[in-house]
Amino acid sequence: MMRPILLSPDPQMLAALPTAINDAFSDYAVPMRLTDAQFLQMMKQRSMDPELSAVAMVDGEVAAFWLMGRRSDRVYLIVSGTRPAYRRRGMSKRVADHVFRLVRTNQVANITSEVITGNERALALYRGLGFTITREFDCYTVNPPGFVPPDVAVEPVDWREIRALASGFGDHPPSWQNENEAIDALGSAARCIAVLIDGRPAGFAVFVPETRTLCQLAVTPGHRRQGLGTALLAAVHEAMGGAVRLINVDARDQAFSSFLASRGAEKIVQQYEIAIHL
C-alpha cells in the first residue's frame, strides 16, 4: 500500500466525501447514509472549514478524514473516520496529527466534538489523542403526539427577530450543530415559530423540515408550565407530518428531559461531548 497523502479537501474532493463517510460508518451502531445534499447541508450547518480539515488519500481514494468546523476562535470536529479497508494502520492518528498542526498554525487552542457513548473504539482513539469528556448529550425521537395541545396561539416568526433573545431562554448552551450560528448558516432551510405574549416571544422553536430535526425549543422561565412548550412541540409535529428528532440535548437539563418524556419522546442514543486543549 502506498503511503497516504495528507491534504485539505478541495471542492472536487468534497464530492467524494459522502461515499467515504457512508463507508466508514457502515458498520457502526448508528450507520450514516448521507446523500450529497444532506452532506452539503451538514457541512454548512456545522461551519466546515476546508483549510482546517484533512483527508488521507491512498491510490486516489479517500481513505480517512477529519472534517473541521470553525466559528471565530472555536474549532469543532464535524466527522472523522477511516474506511474499513484502511483500518488498523494508524491512518486516523496521522490525519489527526495533521489537523492539530493546522489548528495550531491558525492560533486556535481548543477542539470540541461528540462521540457515541457505546463506541469504545472511537472513544479510545480520542482519549489517546488527549480528548477528555466535558458533558453528556441525549438524542431523542418524538412521534406524533398522543396528547391534546393546549389552546395556545403559535405563529411563524423571523429567526432574526428571535435570535437576540434566544440565549436568555435556555438553561444550558446548545451543542455546536444547534447553536445560533448553525441556524444562521441554514438560512431558509430552518423554520422558526413562537408564542407571543403582549407582542413579545415567550417561547420559540426552530426546526429543519428536510432533516426532521428540532434544533431549539425553549420557553422563558416566567412562562413555563403553562403549556407553551407543549403547544410549540405540537406545532412542530404538525409541520413535520411525523416523527421529530432532537440531537444532543444536554443531559443536565432534567426539566427538559422530563418534559420530553411526558410527551412520549424515546431516547435513541447518548453521546459524550469531548474537548482537547492543544
FENURLIN-V482890 format. One record per backbone hydrogen bond with DSSP energy under -0.5 kcal/mol. NH is the residue of the N-H (numbers start at 1). CO is the residue of the C=O. If there is no record, write none. Layout:
BEGIN
((NH;CO) (NH;CO))
END
This chain:
BEGIN
((5;57) (6;4) (7;5) (7;55) (14;10) (15;11) (15;12) (16;13) (17;13) (17;14) (18;14) (20;16) (21;17) (22;18) (23;19) (24;20) (25;21) (26;23) (28;25) (31;29) (39;35) (40;36) (41;37) (42;38) (43;39) (44;40) (45;41) (46;42) (47;44) (48;43) (49;68) (50;48) (52;49) (53;49) (53;50) (54;66) (55;7) (56;64) (57;5) (57;55) (58;61) (61;58) (63;56) (63;61) (64;56) (65;81) (66;54) (67;79) (68;66) (69;76) (70;47) (71;74) (74;71) (75;110) (76;69) (77;112) (78;67) (78;76) (79;67) (81;65) (83;63) (86;83) (87;84) (94;90) (95;91) (96;92) (97;93) (98;94) (99;95) (100;96) (101;97) (102;98) (103;99) (104;100) (105;101) (106;102) (107;104) (108;103) (111;276) (112;75) (113;274) (115;272) (117;270) (119;116) (120;118) (123;119) (124;120) (125;121) (126;122) (127;123) (128;124) (129;125) (130;126) (130;127) (131;126) (132;275) (134;273) (135;273) (137;271) (138;249) (139;269) (140;246) (141;266) (142;244) (143;141) (149;147) (152;150) (155;194) (157;192) (161;158) (162;158) (163;159) (164;160) (165;162) (166;162) (167;163) (168;165) (169;166) (170;166) (178;175) (179;175) (179;176) (182;179) (183;179) (184;180) (185;181) (186;182) (187;183) (187;184) (189;186) (190;187) (191;207) (193;205) (194;155) (195;203) (196;194) (197;200) (200;197) (202;195) (203;195) (204;218) (205;193) (206;216) (207;191) (208;213) (209;207) (211;208) (212;208) (213;208) (214;245) (215;206) (215;213) (216;206) (218;204) (220;202) (223;220) (224;221) (226;223) (231;227) (232;228) (233;229) (234;230) (235;231) (236;232) (237;233) (238;234) (239;235) (240;236) (241;237) (242;237) (244;142) (245;212) (246;140) (248;246) (249;138) (251;136) (253;250) (254;252) (257;253) (258;254) (259;255) (260;256) (261;257) (262;258) (263;259) (263;260) (264;261) (265;260) (266;141) (268;139) (269;139) (271;137) (272;115) (273;135) (274;113) (274;272) (275;132) (276;111) (278;109) (278;276))
END
